[in-house]
Amino acid sequence: MSFEWPWQYNFPPFFTLQPNVDTRQKQLAAWCSLTLSYCRHRKLYTLDVMEAQESPVFNNKKIERKLSVEAIQVVFEELRKKGNLEWMDKNKTRCLIMWRRPEEWGKLIYQWVSRNGMVNSVFTLYELSNGDDTEGEEFHGLEEWMLLRSLQALQTEGKAEIITMDDGKGVKFF
């Protein structure tokens, strides 16, 4: 399935941060939406600021325009304020991108557990994210850091308990 680019992506001024406050807010909202959609489509969970400028999301070769590193950092900061991004280092060169928040992943996982009658079951983290039973589920292939955060959100709600097993971590659902 190919990615659907929004109309702005082929509009050259989109790649220059606009000075008008209202226009800039709309532009940043569009960039945030595009970034999250693209990462979701490609199942990307980490981004590097310097590499991002060469990524198709910020570099439209067809119209020969790319967003500056400074502008990418502004977009990333906007995503951070919305809770969709966390910096991995204090220099803000790499980040975790959360196109779905941990609570949302947790809800999806718990719906799957409930739908399949697996409440009161124990799973390894590997079984949940890479097992045959979860093939075809949106959370299949979820990176471990995000899976753990999602399960911690469920634990806070009293729907799961993260447990230590012989070969690592697991989870029991209630």
Chimera marker file (.cmm) of the C-alpha trace (Angstrom):
<marker_set name="trace">
<marker id="1" x="0.000" y="0.000" z="0.000" r="1" g="1" b="0" radius="0.5"/>
<marker id="2" x="1.503" y="3.320" z="-1.037" r="1" g="1" b="0" radius="0.5"/>
<marker id="3" x="1.541" y="6.410" z="1.128" r="1" g="1" b="0" radius="0.5"/>
<marker id="4" x="-0.959" y="9.199" z="0.357" r="1" g="1" b="0" radius="0.5"/>
<marker id="5" x="0.810" y="12.565" z="0.404" r="1" g="1" b="0" radius="0.5"/>
<marker id="6" x="-1.327" y="15.588" z="1.403" r="1" g="1" b="0" radius="0.5"/>
<marker id="7" x="-1.815" y="18.361" z="-1.162" r="1" g="1" b="0" radius="0.5"/>
<marker id="8" x="0.545" y="20.701" z="0.748" r="1" g="1" b="0" radius="0.5"/>
<marker id="9" x="3.437" y="18.320" z="0.111" r="1" g="1" b="0" radius="0.5"/>
<marker id="10" x="3.622" y="19.490" z="-3.514" r="1" g="1" b="0" radius="0.5"/>
<marker id="11" x="3.180" y="23.177" z="-2.598" r="1" g="1" b="0" radius="0.5"/>
<marker id="12" x="6.694" y="24.745" z="-2.406" r="1" g="1" b="0" radius="0.5"/>
<marker id="13" x="5.909" y="27.322" z="0.362" r="1" g="1" b="0" radius="0.5"/>
<marker id="14" x="4.994" y="24.394" z="2.654" r="1" g="1" b="0" radius="0.5"/>
<marker id="15" x="8.744" y="23.722" z="2.952" r="1" g="1" b="0" radius="0.5"/>
<marker id="16" x="9.468" y="27.211" z="4.358" r="1" g="1" b="0" radius="0.5"/>
<marker id="17" x="8.215" y="28.098" z="7.844" r="1" g="1" b="0" radius="0.5"/>
<marker id="18" x="5.730" y="30.912" z="7.398" r="1" g="1" b="0" radius="0.5"/>
<marker id="19" x="6.191" y="34.173" z="9.362" r="1" g="1" b="0" radius="0.5"/>
<marker id="20" x="2.452" y="34.813" z="9.951" r="1" g="1" b="0" radius="0.5"/>
<marker id="21" x="1.504" y="33.259" z="13.321" r="1" g="1" b="0" radius="0.5"/>
<marker id="22" x="-1.868" y="31.839" z="12.192" r="1" g="1" b="0" radius="0.5"/>
<marker id="23" x="-0.445" y="30.470" z="8.951" r="1" g="1" b="0" radius="0.5"/>
<marker id="24" x="2.522" y="28.966" z="10.811" r="1" g="1" b="0" radius="0.5"/>
<marker id="25" x="0.217" y="27.204" z="13.316" r="1" g="1" b="0" radius="0.5"/>
<marker id="26" x="-1.764" y="25.630" z="10.451" r="1" g="1" b="0" radius="0.5"/>
<marker id="27" x="1.476" y="24.726" z="8.707" r="1" g="1" b="0" radius="0.5"/>
<marker id="28" x="2.926" y="23.104" z="11.851" r="1" g="1" b="0" radius="0.5"/>
<marker id="29" x="-0.311" y="21.171" z="12.406" r="1" g="1" b="0" radius="0.5"/>
<marker id="30" x="-0.049" y="19.894" z="8.814" r="1" g="1" b="0" radius="0.5"/>
<marker id="31" x="3.633" y="18.945" z="9.288" r="1" g="1" b="0" radius="0.5"/>
<marker id="32" x="2.814" y="17.129" z="12.555" r="1" g="1" b="0" radius="0.5"/>
<marker id="33" x="-0.025" y="15.232" z="10.906" r="1" g="1" b="0" radius="0.5"/>
<marker id="34" x="2.144" y="14.336" z="7.901" r="1" g="1" b="0" radius="0.5"/>
<marker id="35" x="5.055" y="13.202" z="10.089" r="1" g="1" b="0" radius="0.5"/>
<marker id="36" x="2.855" y="10.984" z="12.279" r="1" g="1" b="0" radius="0.5"/>
<marker id="37" x="0.997" y="9.524" z="9.272" r="1" g="1" b="0" radius="0.5"/>
<marker id="38" x="4.245" y="8.765" z="7.470" r="1" g="1" b="0" radius="0.5"/>
<marker id="39" x="5.849" y="7.165" z="10.549" r="1" g="1" b="0" radius="0.5"/>
<marker id="40" x="2.701" y="5.115" z="11.140" r="1" g="1" b="0" radius="0.5"/>
<marker id="41" x="2.668" y="3.971" z="7.507" r="1" g="1" b="0" radius="0.5"/>
<marker id="42" x="6.356" y="2.986" z="7.646" r="1" g="1" b="0" radius="0.5"/>
<marker id="43" x="6.134" y="1.732" z="11.278" r="1" g="1" b="0" radius="0.5"/>
<marker id="44" x="8.947" y="4.056" z="12.350" r="1" g="1" b="0" radius="0.5"/>
<marker id="45" x="9.497" y="4.505" z="16.088" r="1" g="1" b="0" radius="0.5"/>
<marker id="46" x="12.784" y="6.431" z="16.153" r="1" g="1" b="0" radius="0.5"/>
<marker id="47" x="14.028" y="9.349" z="14.092" r="1" g="1" b="0" radius="0.5"/>
<marker id="48" x="17.379" y="11.049" z="13.718" r="1" g="1" b="0" radius="0.5"/>
<marker id="49" x="17.167" y="14.808" z="13.095" r="1" g="1" b="0" radius="0.5"/>
<marker id="50" x="20.053" y="14.884" z="10.584" r="1" g="1" b="0" radius="0.5"/>
<marker id="51" x="18.773" y="11.822" z="8.696" r="1" g="1" b="0" radius="0.5"/>
<marker id="52" x="15.218" y="13.181" z="8.741" r="1" g="1" b="0" radius="0.5"/>
<marker id="53" x="16.125" y="15.952" z="6.305" r="1" g="1" b="0" radius="0.5"/>
<marker id="54" x="16.911" y="13.325" z="3.650" r="1" g="1" b="0" radius="0.5"/>
<marker id="55" x="13.794" y="11.300" z="4.438" r="1" g="1" b="0" radius="0.5"/>
<marker id="56" x="10.995" y="11.528" z="1.843" r="1" g="1" b="0" radius="0.5"/>
<marker id="57" x="8.751" y="13.106" z="4.470" r="1" g="1" b="0" radius="0.5"/>
<marker id="58" x="10.890" y="16.251" z="4.707" r="1" g="1" b="0" radius="0.5"/>
<marker id="59" x="12.510" y="16.106" z="1.256" r="1" g="1" b="0" radius="0.5"/>
<marker id="60" x="10.254" y="16.322" z="-1.809" r="1" g="1" b="0" radius="0.5"/>
<marker id="61" x="12.583" y="15.510" z="-4.685" r="1" g="1" b="0" radius="0.5"/>
<marker id="62" x="9.808" y="16.026" z="-7.247" r="1" g="1" b="0" radius="0.5"/>
<marker id="63" x="9.580" y="19.767" z="-6.490" r="1" g="1" b="0" radius="0.5"/>
<marker id="64" x="13.199" y="19.955" z="-5.264" r="1" g="1" b="0" radius="0.5"/>
<marker id="65" x="12.308" y="21.298" z="-1.812" r="1" g="1" b="0" radius="0.5"/>
<marker id="66" x="13.375" y="20.143" z="1.629" r="1" g="1" b="0" radius="0.5"/>
<marker id="67" x="12.570" y="21.395" z="5.096" r="1" g="1" b="0" radius="0.5"/>
<marker id="68" x="15.588" y="22.902" z="6.903" r="1" g="1" b="0" radius="0.5"/>
<marker id="69" x="17.023" y="21.115" z="9.952" r="1" g="1" b="0" radius="0.5"/>
<marker id="70" x="15.905" y="24.114" z="12.076" r="1" g="1" b="0" radius="0.5"/>
<marker id="71" x="12.342" y="23.806" z="10.764" r="1" g="1" b="0" radius="0.5"/>
<marker id="72" x="12.368" y="20.034" z="11.360" r="1" g="1" b="0" radius="0.5"/>
<marker id="73" x="13.363" y="20.750" z="14.978" r="1" g="1" b="0" radius="0.5"/>
<marker id="74" x="10.407" y="23.171" z="15.267" r="1" g="1" b="0" radius="0.5"/>
<marker id="75" x="8.075" y="20.431" z="13.960" r="1" g="1" b="0" radius="0.5"/>
<marker id="76" x="9.604" y="17.905" z="16.376" r="1" g="1" b="0" radius="0.5"/>
<marker id="77" x="9.205" y="20.332" z="19.284" r="1" g="1" b="0" radius="0.5"/>
<marker id="78" x="5.542" y="20.751" z="18.352" r="1" g="1" b="0" radius="0.5"/>
<marker id="79" x="5.155" y="16.960" z="18.344" r="1" g="1" b="0" radius="0.5"/>
<marker id="80" x="6.860" y="16.828" z="21.763" r="1" g="1" b="0" radius="0.5"/>
<marker id="81" x="4.389" y="19.359" z="23.185" r="1" g="1" b="0" radius="0.5"/>
<marker id="82" x="1.529" y="17.173" z="21.929" r="1" g="1" b="0" radius="0.5"/>
<marker id="83" x="3.006" y="14.072" z="23.598" r="1" g="1" b="0" radius="0.5"/>
<marker id="84" x="3.936" y="12.335" z="20.332" r="1" g="1" b="0" radius="0.5"/>
<marker id="85" x="7.719" y="12.660" z="20.627" r="1" g="1" b="0" radius="0.5"/>
<marker id="86" x="10.412" y="12.233" z="23.271" r="1" g="1" b="0" radius="0.5"/>
<marker id="87" x="14.038" y="13.139" z="22.892" r="1" g="1" b="0" radius="0.5"/>
<marker id="88" x="16.486" y="10.271" z="23.395" r="1" g="1" b="0" radius="0.5"/>
<marker id="89" x="19.444" y="12.554" z="24.165" r="1" g="1" b="0" radius="0.5"/>
<marker id="90" x="19.993" y="15.979" z="25.668" r="1" g="1" b="0" radius="0.5"/>
<marker id="91" x="21.378" y="17.336" z="22.359" r="1" g="1" b="0" radius="0.5"/>
<marker id="92" x="18.045" y="16.544" z="20.680" r="1" g="1" b="0" radius="0.5"/>
<marker id="93" x="19.562" y="14.603" z="17.798" r="1" g="1" b="0" radius="0.5"/>
<marker id="94" x="17.445" y="11.414" z="18.104" r="1" g="1" b="0" radius="0.5"/>
<marker id="95" x="13.884" y="10.942" z="19.209" r="1" g="1" b="0" radius="0.5"/>
<marker id="96" x="11.188" y="8.395" z="19.889" r="1" g="1" b="0" radius="0.5"/>
<marker id="97" x="8.159" y="9.052" z="17.715" r="1" g="1" b="0" radius="0.5"/>
<marker id="98" x="4.799" y="7.986" z="19.061" r="1" g="1" b="0" radius="0.5"/>
<marker id="99" x="2.227" y="8.065" z="16.296" r="1" g="1" b="0" radius="0.5"/>
<marker id="100" x="0.024" y="6.285" z="18.810" r="1" g="1" b="0" radius="0.5"/>
<marker id="101" x="0.451" y="7.001" z="22.534" r="1" g="1" b="0" radius="0.5"/>
<marker id="102" x="1.174" y="4.165" z="25.015" r="1" g="1" b="0" radius="0.5"/>
<marker id="103" x="-2.375" y="4.385" z="26.428" r="1" g="1" b="0" radius="0.5"/>
<marker id="104" x="-3.809" y="3.928" z="22.931" r="1" g="1" b="0" radius="0.5"/>
<marker id="105" x="-1.587" y="0.897" z="22.253" r="1" g="1" b="0" radius="0.5"/>
<marker id="106" x="-2.565" y="-0.512" z="25.650" r="1" g="1" b="0" radius="0.5"/>
<marker id="107" x="-6.243" y="-0.161" z="24.800" r="1" g="1" b="0" radius="0.5"/>
<marker id="108" x="-5.734" y="-1.987" z="21.466" r="1" g="1" b="0" radius="0.5"/>
<marker id="109" x="-3.788" y="-4.793" z="23.153" r="1" g="1" b="0" radius="0.5"/>
<marker id="110" x="-6.402" y="-5.181" z="25.884" r="1" g="1" b="0" radius="0.5"/>
<marker id="111" x="-9.226" y="-5.247" z="23.318" r="1" g="1" b="0" radius="0.5"/>
<marker id="112" x="-7.417" y="-8.082" z="21.522" r="1" g="1" b="0" radius="0.5"/>
<marker id="113" x="-6.896" y="-9.966" z="24.813" r="1" g="1" b="0" radius="0.5"/>
<marker id="114" x="-10.587" y="-9.556" z="25.728" r="1" g="1" b="0" radius="0.5"/>
<marker id="115" x="-11.882" y="-10.353" z="22.235" r="1" g="1" b="0" radius="0.5"/>
<marker id="116" x="-9.904" y="-13.609" z="22.190" r="1" g="1" b="0" radius="0.5"/>
<marker id="117" x="-10.906" y="-14.698" z="25.710" r="1" g="1" b="0" radius="0.5"/>
<marker id="118" x="-7.371" y="-14.408" z="27.053" r="1" g="1" b="0" radius="0.5"/>
<marker id="119" x="-8.046" y="-12.394" z="30.207" r="1" g="1" b="0" radius="0.5"/>
<marker id="120" x="-6.201" y="-14.082" z="33.132" r="1" g="1" b="0" radius="0.5"/>
<marker id="121" x="-3.552" y="-15.316" z="30.673" r="1" g="1" b="0" radius="0.5"/>
<marker id="122" x="0.198" y="-14.740" z="30.831" r="1" g="1" b="0" radius="0.5"/>
<marker id="123" x="2.233" y="-13.723" z="27.788" r="1" g="1" b="0" radius="0.5"/>
<marker id="124" x="5.882" y="-13.053" z="27.148" r="1" g="1" b="0" radius="0.5"/>
<marker id="125" x="6.603" y="-9.691" z="25.550" r="1" g="1" b="0" radius="0.5"/>
<marker id="126" x="7.802" y="-11.554" z="22.463" r="1" g="1" b="0" radius="0.5"/>
<marker id="127" x="4.517" y="-13.460" z="22.134" r="1" g="1" b="0" radius="0.5"/>
<marker id="128" x="2.551" y="-10.213" z="22.291" r="1" g="1" b="0" radius="0.5"/>
<marker id="129" x="4.590" y="-8.255" z="19.786" r="1" g="1" b="0" radius="0.5"/>
<marker id="130" x="5.868" y="-10.988" z="17.473" r="1" g="1" b="0" radius="0.5"/>
<marker id="131" x="3.824" y="-14.123" z="18.130" r="1" g="1" b="0" radius="0.5"/>
<marker id="132" x="1.737" y="-15.950" z="15.542" r="1" g="1" b="0" radius="0.5"/>
<marker id="133" x="-1.464" y="-15.133" z="17.458" r="1" g="1" b="0" radius="0.5"/>
<marker id="134" x="-0.959" y="-11.376" z="17.034" r="1" g="1" b="0" radius="0.5"/>
<marker id="135" x="-0.103" y="-11.540" z="13.323" r="1" g="1" b="0" radius="0.5"/>
<marker id="136" x="-2.331" y="-9.048" z="11.533" r="1" g="1" b="0" radius="0.5"/>
<marker id="137" x="-2.939" y="-6.948" z="14.668" r="1" g="1" b="0" radius="0.5"/>
<marker id="138" x="-1.824" y="-3.313" z="14.601" r="1" g="1" b="0" radius="0.5"/>
<marker id="139" x="0.444" y="-3.865" z="17.598" r="1" g="1" b="0" radius="0.5"/>
<marker id="140" x="2.265" y="-6.786" z="15.927" r="1" g="1" b="0" radius="0.5"/>
<marker id="141" x="5.931" y="-5.781" z="15.603" r="1" g="1" b="0" radius="0.5"/>
<marker id="142" x="5.631" y="-3.031" z="18.224" r="1" g="1" b="0" radius="0.5"/>
<marker id="143" x="9.065" y="-2.123" z="19.566" r="1" g="1" b="0" radius="0.5"/>
<marker id="144" x="9.734" y="-3.345" z="23.107" r="1" g="1" b="0" radius="0.5"/>
<marker id="145" x="10.085" y="0.125" z="24.676" r="1" g="1" b="0" radius="0.5"/>
<marker id="146" x="6.620" y="1.093" z="23.410" r="1" g="1" b="0" radius="0.5"/>
<marker id="147" x="5.130" y="-2.281" z="24.324" r="1" g="1" b="0" radius="0.5"/>
<marker id="148" x="6.432" y="-1.882" z="27.886" r="1" g="1" b="0" radius="0.5"/>
<marker id="149" x="4.991" y="1.635" z="28.166" r="1" g="1" b="0" radius="0.5"/>
<marker id="150" x="1.665" y="0.377" z="26.850" r="1" g="1" b="0" radius="0.5"/>
<marker id="151" x="1.609" y="-2.433" z="29.395" r="1" g="1" b="0" radius="0.5"/>
<marker id="152" x="2.583" y="0.023" z="32.155" r="1" g="1" b="0" radius="0.5"/>
<marker id="153" x="-0.458" y="2.106" z="31.187" r="1" g="1" b="0" radius="0.5"/>
<marker id="154" x="-2.638" y="-1.022" z="31.475" r="1" g="1" b="0" radius="0.5"/>
<marker id="155" x="-0.979" y="-1.844" z="34.803" r="1" g="1" b="0" radius="0.5"/>
<marker id="156" x="-1.890" y="1.635" z="36.085" r="1" g="1" b="0" radius="0.5"/>
<marker id="157" x="-5.510" y="0.936" z="35.082" r="1" g="1" b="0" radius="0.5"/>
<marker id="158" x="-5.413" y="-2.402" z="36.942" r="1" g="1" b="0" radius="0.5"/>
<marker id="159" x="-5.881" y="-4.424" z="33.737" r="1" g="1" b="0" radius="0.5"/>
<marker id="160" x="-2.425" y="-6.006" z="33.621" r="1" g="1" b="0" radius="0.5"/>
<marker id="161" x="0.642" y="-6.779" z="35.670" r="1" g="1" b="0" radius="0.5"/>
<marker id="162" x="4.149" y="-6.789" z="34.246" r="1" g="1" b="0" radius="0.5"/>
<marker id="163" x="6.034" y="-9.781" z="35.627" r="1" g="1" b="0" radius="0.5"/>
<marker id="164" x="9.622" y="-11.034" z="35.482" r="1" g="1" b="0" radius="0.5"/>
<marker id="165" x="9.994" y="-14.467" z="33.945" r="1" g="1" b="0" radius="0.5"/>
<marker id="166" x="13.011" y="-16.774" z="33.522" r="1" g="1" b="0" radius="0.5"/>
<marker id="167" x="13.724" y="-15.474" z="30.033" r="1" g="1" b="0" radius="0.5"/>
<marker id="168" x="12.786" y="-11.830" z="30.516" r="1" g="1" b="0" radius="0.5"/>
<marker id="169" x="9.575" y="-9.941" z="31.077" r="1" g="1" b="0" radius="0.5"/>
<marker id="170" x="5.996" y="-11.013" z="30.644" r="1" g="1" b="0" radius="0.5"/>
<marker id="171" x="2.524" y="-9.755" z="31.401" r="1" g="1" b="0" radius="0.5"/>
<marker id="172" x="-0.606" y="-11.103" z="33.007" r="1" g="1" b="0" radius="0.5"/>
<marker id="173" x="-3.943" y="-9.595" z="32.009" r="1" g="1" b="0" radius="0.5"/>
<marker id="174" x="-6.911" y="-9.167" z="34.368" r="1" g="1" b="0" radius="0.5"/>
<link id1="1" id2="2" r="1" g="1" b="0" radius="0.2"/>
<link id1="2" id2="3" r="1" g="1" b="0" radius="0.2"/>
<link id1="3" id2="4" r="1" g="1" b="0" radius="0.2"/>
<link id1="4" id2="5" r="1" g="1" b="0" radius="0.2"/>
<link id1="5" id2="6" r="1" g="1" b="0" radius="0.2"/>
<link id1="6" id2="7" r="1" g="1" b="0" radius="0.2"/>
<link id1="7" id2="8" r="1" g="1" b="0" radius="0.2"/>
<link id1="8" id2="9" r="1" g="1" b="0" radius="0.2"/>
<link id1="9" id2="10" r="1" g="1" b="0" radius="0.2"/>
<link id1="10" id2="11" r="1" g="1" b="0" radius="0.2"/>
<link id1="11" id2="12" r="1" g="1" b="0" radius="0.2"/>
<link id1="12" id2="13" r="1" g="1" b="0" radius="0.2"/>
<link id1="13" id2="14" r="1" g="1" b="0" radius="0.2"/>
<link id1="14" id2="15" r="1" g="1" b="0" radius="0.2"/>
<link id1="15" id2="16" r="1" g="1" b="0" radius="0.2"/>
<link id1="16" id2="17" r="1" g="1" b="0" radius="0.2"/>
<link id1="17" id2="18" r="1" g="1" b="0" radius="0.2"/>
<link id1="18" id2="19" r="1" g="1" b="0" radius="0.2"/>
<link id1="19" id2="20" r="1" g="1" b="0" radius="0.2"/>
<link id1="20" id2="21" r="1" g="1" b="0" radius="0.2"/>
<link id1="21" id2="22" r="1" g="1" b="0" radius="0.2"/>
<link id1="22" id2="23" r="1" g="1" b="0" radius="0.2"/>
<link id1="23" id2="24" r="1" g="1" b="0" radius="0.2"/>
<link id1="24" id2="25" r="1" g="1" b="0" radius="0.2"/>
<link id1="25" id2="26" r="1" g="1" b="0" radius="0.2"/>
<link id1="26" id2="27" r="1" g="1" b="0" radius="0.2"/>
<link id1="27" id2="28" r="1" g="1" b="0" radius="0.2"/>
<link id1="28" id2="29" r="1" g="1" b="0" radius="0.2"/>
<link id1="29" id2="30" r="1" g="1" b="0" radius="0.2"/>
<link id1="30" id2="31" r="1" g="1" b="0" radius="0.2"/>
<link id1="31" id2="32" r="1" g="1" b="0" radius="0.2"/>
<link id1="32" id2="33" r="1" g="1" b="0" radius="0.2"/>
<link id1="33" id2="34" r="1" g="1" b="0" radius="0.2"/>
<link id1="34" id2="35" r="1" g="1" b="0" radius="0.2"/>
<link id1="35" id2="36" r="1" g="1" b="0" radius="0.2"/>
<link id1="36" id2="37" r="1" g="1" b="0" radius="0.2"/>
<link id1="37" id2="38" r="1" g="1" b="0" radius="0.2"/>
<link id1="38" id2="39" r="1" g="1" b="0" radius="0.2"/>
<link id1="39" id2="40" r="1" g="1" b="0" radius="0.2"/>
<link id1="40" id2="41" r="1" g="1" b="0" radius="0.2"/>
<link id1="41" id2="42" r="1" g="1" b="0" radius="0.2"/>
<link id1="42" id2="43" r="1" g="1" b="0" radius="0.2"/>
<link id1="43" id2="44" r="1" g="1" b="0" radius="0.2"/>
<link id1="44" id2="45" r="1" g="1" b="0" radius="0.2"/>
<link id1="45" id2="46" r="1" g="1" b="0" radius="0.2"/>
<link id1="46" id2="47" r="1" g="1" b="0" radius="0.2"/>
<link id1="47" id2="48" r="1" g="1" b="0" radius="0.2"/>
<link id1="48" id2="49" r="1" g="1" b="0" radius="0.2"/>
<link id1="49" id2="50" r="1" g="1" b="0" radius="0.2"/>
<link id1="50" id2="51" r="1" g="1" b="0" radius="0.2"/>
<link id1="51" id2="52" r="1" g="1" b="0" radius="0.2"/>
<link id1="52" id2="53" r="1" g="1" b="0" radius="0.2"/>
<link id1="53" id2="54" r="1" g="1" b="0" radius="0.2"/>
<link id1="54" id2="55" r="1" g="1" b="0" radius="0.2"/>
<link id1="55" id2="56" r="1" g="1" b="0" radius="0.2"/>
<link id1="56" id2="57" r="1" g="1" b="0" radius="0.2"/>
<link id1="57" id2="58" r="1" g="1" b="0" radius="0.2"/>
<link id1="58" id2="59" r="1" g="1" b="0" radius="0.2"/>
<link id1="59" id2="60" r="1" g="1" b="0" radius="0.2"/>
<link id1="60" id2="61" r="1" g="1" b="0" radius="0.2"/>
<link id1="61" id2="62" r="1" g="1" b="0" radius="0.2"/>
<link id1="62" id2="63" r="1" g="1" b="0" radius="0.2"/>
<link id1="63" id2="64" r="1" g="1" b="0" radius="0.2"/>
<link id1="64" id2="65" r="1" g="1" b="0" radius="0.2"/>
<link id1="65" id2="66" r="1" g="1" b="0" radius="0.2"/>
<link id1="66" id2="67" r="1" g="1" b="0" radius="0.2"/>
<link id1="67" id2="68" r="1" g="1" b="0" radius="0.2"/>
<link id1="68" id2="69" r="1" g="1" b="0" radius="0.2"/>
<link id1="69" id2="70" r="1" g="1" b="0" radius="0.2"/>
<link id1="70" id2="71" r="1" g="1" b="0" radius="0.2"/>
<link id1="71" id2="72" r="1" g="1" b="0" radius="0.2"/>
<link id1="72" id2="73" r="1" g="1" b="0" radius="0.2"/>
<link id1="73" id2="74" r="1" g="1" b="0" radius="0.2"/>
<link id1="74" id2="75" r="1" g="1" b="0" radius="0.2"/>
<link id1="75" id2="76" r="1" g="1" b="0" radius="0.2"/>
<link id1="76" id2="77" r="1" g="1" b="0" radius="0.2"/>
<link id1="77" id2="78" r="1" g="1" b="0" radius="0.2"/>
<link id1="78" id2="79" r="1" g="1" b="0" radius="0.2"/>
<link id1="79" id2="80" r="1" g="1" b="0" radius="0.2"/>
<link id1="80" id2="81" r="1" g="1" b="0" radius="0.2"/>
<link id1="81" id2="82" r="1" g="1" b="0" radius="0.2"/>
<link id1="82" id2="83" r="1" g="1" b="0" radius="0.2"/>
<link id1="83" id2="84" r="1" g="1" b="0" radius="0.2"/>
<link id1="84" id2="85" r="1" g="1" b="0" radius="0.2"/>
<link id1="85" id2="86" r="1" g="1" b="0" radius="0.2"/>
<link id1="86" id2="87" r="1" g="1" b="0" radius="0.2"/>
<link id1="87" id2="88" r="1" g="1" b="0" radius="0.2"/>
<link id1="88" id2="89" r="1" g="1" b="0" radius="0.2"/>
<link id1="89" id2="90" r="1" g="1" b="0" radius="0.2"/>
<link id1="90" id2="91" r="1" g="1" b="0" radius="0.2"/>
<link id1="91" id2="92" r="1" g="1" b="0" radius="0.2"/>
<link id1="92" id2="93" r="1" g="1" b="0" radius="0.2"/>
<link id1="93" id2="94" r="1" g="1" b="0" radius="0.2"/>
<link id1="94" id2="95" r="1" g="1" b="0" radius="0.2"/>
<link id1="95" id2="96" r="1" g="1" b="0" radius="0.2"/>
<link id1="96" id2="97" r="1" g="1" b="0" radius="0.2"/>
<link id1="97" id2="98" r="1" g="1" b="0" radius="0.2"/>
<link id1="98" id2="99" r="1" g="1" b="0" radius="0.2"/>
<link id1="99" id2="100" r="1" g="1" b="0" radius="0.2"/>
<link id1="100" id2="101" r="1" g="1" b="0" radius="0.2"/>
<link id1="101" id2="102" r="1" g="1" b="0" radius="0.2"/>
<link id1="102" id2="103" r="1" g="1" b="0" radius="0.2"/>
<link id1="103" id2="104" r="1" g="1" b="0" radius="0.2"/>
<link id1="104" id2="105" r="1" g="1" b="0" radius="0.2"/>
<link id1="105" id2="106" r="1" g="1" b="0" radius="0.2"/>
<link id1="106" id2="107" r="1" g="1" b="0" radius="0.2"/>
<link id1="107" id2="108" r="1" g="1" b="0" radius="0.2"/>
<link id1="108" id2="109" r="1" g="1" b="0" radius="0.2"/>
<link id1="109" id2="110" r="1" g="1" b="0" radius="0.2"/>
<link id1="110" id2="111" r="1" g="1" b="0" radius="0.2"/>
<link id1="111" id2="112" r="1" g="1" b="0" radius="0.2"/>
<link id1="112" id2="113" r="1" g="1" b="0" radius="0.2"/>
<link id1="113" id2="114" r="1" g="1" b="0" radius="0.2"/>
<link id1="114" id2="115" r="1" g="1" b="0" radius="0.2"/>
<link id1="115" id2="116" r="1" g="1" b="0" radius="0.2"/>
<link id1="116" id2="117" r="1" g="1" b="0" radius="0.2"/>
<link id1="117" id2="118" r="1" g="1" b="0" radius="0.2"/>
<link id1="118" id2="119" r="1" g="1" b="0" radius="0.2"/>
<link id1="119" id2="120" r="1" g="1" b="0" radius="0.2"/>
<link id1="120" id2="121" r="1" g="1" b="0" radius="0.2"/>
<link id1="121" id2="122" r="1" g="1" b="0" radius="0.2"/>
<link id1="122" id2="123" r="1" g="1" b="0" radius="0.2"/>
<link id1="123" id2="124" r="1" g="1" b="0" radius="0.2"/>
<link id1="124" id2="125" r="1" g="1" b="0" radius="0.2"/>
<link id1="125" id2="126" r="1" g="1" b="0" radius="0.2"/>
<link id1="126" id2="127" r="1" g="1" b="0" radius="0.2"/>
<link id1="127" id2="128" r="1" g="1" b="0" radius="0.2"/>
<link id1="128" id2="129" r="1" g="1" b="0" radius="0.2"/>
<link id1="129" id2="130" r="1" g="1" b="0" radius="0.2"/>
<link id1="130" id2="131" r="1" g="1" b="0" radius="0.2"/>
<link id1="131" id2="132" r="1" g="1" b="0" radius="0.2"/>
<link id1="132" id2="133" r="1" g="1" b="0" radius="0.2"/>
<link id1="133" id2="134" r="1" g="1" b="0" radius="0.2"/>
<link id1="134" id2="135" r="1" g="1" b="0" radius="0.2"/>
<link id1="135" id2="136" r="1" g="1" b="0" radius="0.2"/>
<link id1="136" id2="137" r="1" g="1" b="0" radius="0.2"/>
<link id1="137" id2="138" r="1" g="1" b="0" radius="0.2"/>
<link id1="138" id2="139" r="1" g="1" b="0" radius="0.2"/>
<link id1="139" id2="140" r="1" g="1" b="0" radius="0.2"/>
<link id1="140" id2="141" r="1" g="1" b="0" radius="0.2"/>
<link id1="141" id2="142" r="1" g="1" b="0" radius="0.2"/>
<link id1="142" id2="143" r="1" g="1" b="0" radius="0.2"/>
<link id1="143" id2="144" r="1" g="1" b="0" radius="0.2"/>
<link id1="144" id2="145" r="1" g="1" b="0" radius="0.2"/>
<link id1="145" id2="146" r="1" g="1" b="0" radius="0.2"/>
<link id1="146" id2="147" r="1" g="1" b="0" radius="0.2"/>
<link id1="147" id2="148" r="1" g="1" b="0" radius="0.2"/>
<link id1="148" id2="149" r="1" g="1" b="0" radius="0.2"/>
<link id1="149" id2="150" r="1" g="1" b="0" radius="0.2"/>
<link id1="150" id2="151" r="1" g="1" b="0" radius="0.2"/>
<link id1="151" id2="152" r="1" g="1" b="0" radius="0.2"/>
<link id1="152" id2="153" r="1" g="1" b="0" radius="0.2"/>
<link id1="153" id2="154" r="1" g="1" b="0" radius="0.2"/>
<link id1="154" id2="155" r="1" g="1" b="0" radius="0.2"/>
<link id1="155" id2="156" r="1" g="1" b="0" radius="0.2"/>
<link id1="156" id2="157" r="1" g="1" b="0" radius="0.2"/>
<link id1="157" id2="158" r="1" g="1" b="0" radius="0.2"/>
<link id1="158" id2="159" r="1" g="1" b="0" radius="0.2"/>
<link id1="159" id2="160" r="1" g="1" b="0" radius="0.2"/>
<link id1="160" id2="161" r="1" g="1" b="0" radius="0.2"/>
<link id1="161" id2="162" r="1" g="1" b="0" radius="0.2"/>
<link id1="162" id2="163" r="1" g="1" b="0" radius="0.2"/>
<link id1="163" id2="164" r="1" g="1" b="0" radius="0.2"/>
<link id1="164" id2="165" r="1" g="1" b="0" radius="0.2"/>
<link id1="165" id2="166" r="1" g="1" b="0" radius="0.2"/>
<link id1="166" id2="167" r="1" g="1" b="0" radius="0.2"/>
<link id1="167" id2="168" r="1" g="1" b="0" radius="0.2"/>
<link id1="168" id2="169" r="1" g="1" b="0" radius="0.2"/>
<link id1="169" id2="170" r="1" g="1" b="0" radius="0.2"/>
<link id1="170" id2="171" r="1" g="1" b="0" radius="0.2"/>
<link id1="171" id2="172" r="1" g="1" b="0" radius="0.2"/>
<link id1="172" id2="173" r="1" g="1" b="0" radius="0.2"/>
<link id1="173" id2="174" r="1" g="1" b="0" radius="0.2"/>
</marker_set>
